[in-house]
């Protein structure tokens, strides 16, 4: 029998029931809160851990006994102490590409929302204010825009594919160089920053990618450009972004992720009319829930049975 699986995410009873049904018989445990104490209680005696948005604190990982595998719910492992897992001899796996279609869809939706000022129109309409022209001067078309994708993995490639339907001039940058099978054009960072109407981030968060859009990079962006981030909050220097939006050198930003999550209620980004702010919902749809849970549950069963996991899923 497969040992207990600690799923480190706080969920309602209804959501827990959905995840249990998809996981099909795995012995799942859920914490009462995201506190370190509750996480420690949840992982006690667990054979497997599934980490999600709240991550896996080092102390919690070190408190385990008999842990066989840590599996990230999704792709980014920046909140898992990989060096500690390696020290303890515990392999770490993830689900590369599984949530890519869902995040790519949201990226396009966020581009449209910030360009067309949709949240402001929605709020005005619901408040009984039928405003037809007040926001039009700040609204832009996605059609025909130049879009730069920084990071071009599974999500970035699907975003590029979707943008072809908007007749966008799509260019991308990846540290490992150009790809052959894409209609998007490879470009260096400086060209993307200086020429693109929209810059969209699709990178994992690592020391090398921290503040990919820092003060200097934001200053180098095309005047009036928009920033979209569905990657990780740490990819952007938020203070520099705030300053650029306040000064008007950037026209807007669409952010699904923030440097601190949950985001502080007093964060100036939440009070700007030209910012679309979402609570890290990139992969949170019913369809993606089914795909994601089925993927990590299948990996856990395979690992437990000694069949191994696809090397593309293994991090350490």
MOWO-V153891 format. One record per residue. N is the residue number from 0. SS is DSSP state (@ for helix, = for strand, . for the rest). OMEGA is omega in radians with two decimals (NA if undefined). Layout:
BEGIN
n=N ss=SS omega=OMEGA
n=N ss=SS omega=OMEGA
END
This chain:
BEGIN
n=0 ss=. omega=3.14
n=1 ss=. omega=-3.11
n=2 ss=. omega=-3.09
n=3 ss=. omega=3.11
n=4 ss== omega=3.12
n=5 ss== omega=3.12
n=6 ss== omega=-2.98
n=7 ss== omega=3.08
n=8 ss=. omega=3.12
n=9 ss=. omega=-3.09
n=10 ss=. omega=3.02
n=11 ss=. omega=3.10
n=12 ss=@ omega=-3.13
n=13 ss=@ omega=3.13
n=14 ss=@ omega=3.07
n=15 ss=@ omega=3.14
n=16 ss=@ omega=3.11
n=17 ss=@ omega=-3.11
n=18 ss=@ omega=3.10
n=19 ss=@ omega=-3.13
n=20 ss=@ omega=3.14
n=21 ss=@ omega=-3.13
n=22 ss=@ omega=2.93
n=23 ss=. omega=2.99
n=24 ss=. omega=3.07
n=25 ss=. omega=-3.13
n=26 ss=. omega=-3.06
n=27 ss== omega=3.03
n=28 ss== omega=3.14
n=29 ss== omega=3.12
n=30 ss=. omega=3.09
n=31 ss=. omega=3.11
n=32 ss=. omega=3.12
n=33 ss=. omega=3.12
n=34 ss=. omega=3.13
n=35 ss=@ omega=-3.14
n=36 ss=@ omega=-3.14
n=37 ss=@ omega=3.06
n=38 ss=@ omega=-3.14
n=39 ss=@ omega=3.09
n=40 ss=@ omega=-3.07
n=41 ss=@ omega=-3.08
n=42 ss=@ omega=-3.12
n=43 ss=. omega=3.12
n=44 ss=. omega=-3.12
n=45 ss=. omega=3.06
n=46 ss=. omega=-3.08
n=47 ss== omega=3.04
n=48 ss== omega=2.97
n=49 ss== omega=-3.13
n=50 ss== omega=3.14
n=51 ss=. omega=-3.02
n=52 ss=. omega=-3.12
n=53 ss=. omega=3.06
n=54 ss=. omega=-3.13
n=55 ss== omega=-3.13
n=56 ss=. omega=-3.13
n=57 ss=@ omega=-3.11
n=58 ss=@ omega=3.11
n=59 ss=@ omega=3.11
n=60 ss=@ omega=-3.13
n=61 ss=@ omega=-3.12
n=62 ss=. omega=-3.07
n=63 ss=. omega=3.11
n=64 ss=. omega=-3.12
n=65 ss=. omega=3.12
n=66 ss=. omega=-3.08
n=67 ss=. omega=-3.06
n=68 ss== omega=2.94
n=69 ss== omega=3.13
n=70 ss== omega=3.06
n=71 ss== omega=3.01
n=72 ss=. omega=-3.06
n=73 ss=. omega=-3.00
n=74 ss=. omega=-3.01
n=75 ss=. omega=-3.12
n=76 ss=. omega=-3.07
n=77 ss=. omega=-3.14
n=78 ss=. omega=3.04
n=79 ss== omega=3.12
n=80 ss=. omega=-3.02
n=81 ss=@ omega=-3.13
n=82 ss=@ omega=3.12
n=83 ss=@ omega=3.10
n=84 ss=@ omega=3.11
n=85 ss=@ omega=3.10
n=86 ss=@ omega=-3.11
n=87 ss=@ omega=-3.14
n=88 ss=. omega=-3.13
n=89 ss=. omega=3.12
n=90 ss== omega=3.12
n=91 ss== omega=3.13
n=92 ss== omega=3.12
n=93 ss=. omega=-3.09
n=94 ss=. omega=-3.06
n=95 ss=. omega=3.05
n=96 ss=. omega=-3.05
n=97 ss=. omega=-3.12
n=98 ss=. omega=-3.06
n=99 ss=@ omega=-3.13
n=100 ss=@ omega=-3.11
n=101 ss=@ omega=3.14
n=102 ss=@ omega=3.09
n=103 ss=@ omega=3.09
n=104 ss=@ omega=-3.12
n=105 ss=@ omega=3.13
n=106 ss=@ omega=3.11
n=107 ss=@ omega=3.14
n=108 ss=@ omega=-3.13
n=109 ss=@ omega=3.05
n=110 ss=@ omega=-3.14
n=111 ss=@ omega=-3.09
n=112 ss=@ omega=-3.09
n=113 ss=@ omega=3.12
n=114 ss=@ omega=-3.08
n=115 ss=@ omega=3.13
n=116 ss=. omega=-3.04
n=117 ss=@ omega=3.14
n=118 ss=@ omega=3.13
n=119 ss=@ omega=3.10
n=120 ss=@ omega=3.12
n=121 ss=@ omega=-3.10
n=122 ss=@ omega=3.13
n=123 ss=@ omega=-3.12
n=124 ss=@ omega=-3.14
n=125 ss=@ omega=3.11
n=126 ss=. omega=3.12
n=127 ss=. omega=-3.14
n=128 ss=. omega=-3.10
n=129 ss=. omega=-3.05
n=130 ss=. omega=-3.08
n=131 ss=. omega=-2.97
n=132 ss=. omega=-3.01
n=133 ss=. omega=-3.07
n=134 ss=. omega=-3.08
n=135 ss=@ omega=-3.13
n=136 ss=@ omega=3.14
n=137 ss=@ omega=-3.08
n=138 ss=. omega=-3.11
n=139 ss=. omega=3.03
n=140 ss=. omega=2.93
n=141 ss=. omega=-3.14
n=142 ss=. omega=3.07
n=143 ss=. omega=3.14
n=144 ss=. omega=2.97
n=145 ss== omega=-3.05
n=146 ss== omega=3.08
n=147 ss== omega=-3.14
n=148 ss== omega=3.11
n=149 ss== omega=-2.93
n=150 ss=. omega=-3.03
n=151 ss=. omega=3.02
n=152 ss=. omega=-3.07
n=153 ss=@ omega=-3.11
n=154 ss=@ omega=-3.13
n=155 ss=@ omega=-3.14
n=156 ss=@ omega=3.10
n=157 ss=@ omega=3.05
n=158 ss=@ omega=3.12
n=159 ss=@ omega=3.13
n=160 ss=@ omega=-3.13
n=161 ss=@ omega=-3.10
n=162 ss=@ omega=3.11
n=163 ss=@ omega=3.11
n=164 ss=@ omega=3.10
n=165 ss=@ omega=-3.14
n=166 ss=. omega=3.12
n=167 ss=. omega=2.98
n=168 ss== omega=-3.00
n=169 ss== omega=3.02
n=170 ss== omega=-3.08
n=171 ss== omega=3.04
n=172 ss== omega=2.99
n=173 ss=. omega=-3.03
n=174 ss=. omega=-3.09
n=175 ss=. omega=3.05
n=176 ss=. omega=-3.04
n=177 ss=. omega=3.01
n=178 ss=. omega=-3.13
n=179 ss=. omega=-2.99
n=180 ss=. omega=3.06
n=181 ss=. omega=3.08
n=182 ss=. omega=3.09
n=183 ss=. omega=-3.09
n=184 ss== omega=3.07
n=185 ss== omega=3.11
n=186 ss=. omega=3.07
n=187 ss=. omega=-3.09
n=188 ss=@ omega=-3.05
n=189 ss=@ omega=3.09
n=190 ss=@ omega=3.11
n=191 ss=@ omega=-3.09
n=192 ss=@ omega=-3.02
n=193 ss=@ omega=-3.03
n=194 ss=@ omega=-3.00
n=195 ss=. omega=3.06
n=196 ss=. omega=-3.13
n=197 ss== omega=3.04
n=198 ss== omega=-3.06
n=199 ss== omega=-3.04
n=200 ss== omega=-3.11
n=201 ss=. omega=-3.09
n=202 ss=. omega=2.92
n=203 ss=. omega=3.10
n=204 ss=. omega=3.10
n=205 ss=. omega=3.07
n=206 ss=. omega=-3.10
n=207 ss=. omega=-3.11
n=208 ss=. omega=3.10
n=209 ss=. omega=-3.14
n=210 ss=. omega=2.99
n=211 ss=. omega=2.96
n=212 ss== omega=3.07
n=213 ss=. omega=-3.09
n=214 ss=@ omega=-3.10
n=215 ss=@ omega=-3.12
n=216 ss=@ omega=3.13
n=217 ss=@ omega=3.10
n=218 ss=@ omega=-3.11
n=219 ss=. omega=-3.09
n=220 ss=. omega=3.12
n=221 ss=. omega=3.11
n=222 ss=. omega=3.14
n=223 ss=. omega=-3.11
n=224 ss== omega=3.11
n=225 ss== omega=3.08
n=226 ss== omega=3.06
n=227 ss== omega=3.14
n=228 ss== omega=3.00
n=229 ss=. omega=-3.13
n=230 ss=. omega=3.09
n=231 ss=. omega=-3.09
n=232 ss=@ omega=-3.10
n=233 ss=@ omega=3.09
n=234 ss=@ omega=-3.09
n=235 ss== omega=2.95
n=236 ss=. omega=-3.02
n=237 ss=@ omega=-3.14
n=238 ss=@ omega=3.11
n=239 ss=@ omega=3.10
n=240 ss=@ omega=3.12
n=241 ss=@ omega=-3.12
n=242 ss=@ omega=-3.13
n=243 ss=@ omega=3.11
n=244 ss=@ omega=3.13
n=245 ss=@ omega=-3.14
n=246 ss=@ omega=-3.14
n=247 ss=. omega=3.10
n=248 ss=. omega=2.98
n=249 ss== omega=-3.10
n=250 ss== omega=-3.11
n=251 ss== omega=3.11
n=252 ss== omega=3.06
n=253 ss== omega=-2.96
n=254 ss== omega=3.01
n=255 ss=. omega=-3.06
n=256 ss=. omega=-3.09
n=257 ss=. omega=-3.13
n=258 ss=. omega=3.05
n=259 ss=. omega=3.12
n=260 ss=. omega=-0.06
n=261 ss=. omega=-3.09
n=262 ss=. omega=3.10
n=263 ss=. omega=-3.11
n=264 ss=. omega=-3.14
n=265 ss=. omega=3.09
n=266 ss=. omega=-3.10
n=267 ss=@ omega=-3.14
n=268 ss=@ omega=-3.11
n=269 ss=@ omega=-3.07
n=270 ss=@ omega=-3.10
n=271 ss=. omega=-3.14
n=272 ss=. omega=-3.10
n=273 ss=. omega=3.11
n=274 ss== omega=2.97
n=275 ss== omega=-3.08
n=276 ss== omega=3.14
n=277 ss=. omega=-3.05
n=278 ss=. omega=3.09
n=279 ss=. omega=-3.09
n=280 ss=. omega=-3.03
n=281 ss=. omega=-3.09
n=282 ss=. omega=-2.96
n=283 ss=. omega=2.96
n=284 ss=. omega=3.11
n=285 ss=@ omega=-3.10
n=286 ss=@ omega=-3.12
n=287 ss=@ omega=3.07
n=288 ss=@ omega=3.12
n=289 ss=@ omega=-3.13
n=290 ss=@ omega=-3.02
n=291 ss=@ omega=-3.13
n=292 ss=@ omega=3.12
n=293 ss=@ omega=-3.11
n=294 ss=@ omega=-3.11
n=295 ss=@ omega=3.09
n=296 ss=@ omega=3.10
n=297 ss=@ omega=3.12
n=298 ss=@ omega=3.14
n=299 ss=@ omega=3.12
n=300 ss=@ omega=-3.14
n=301 ss=@ omega=3.14
n=302 ss=@ omega=-3.11
n=303 ss=@ omega=-3.13
n=304 ss=. omega=3.12
n=305 ss=. omega=-3.13
n=306 ss=. omega=3.13
n=307 ss=. omega=-3.11
n=308 ss=. omega=3.07
n=309 ss=. omega=-3.09
n=310 ss=@ omega=3.10
n=311 ss=@ omega=-3.13
n=312 ss=@ omega=-3.05
n=313 ss== omega=3.10
n=314 ss=. omega=3.07
n=315 ss=. omega=NA
END
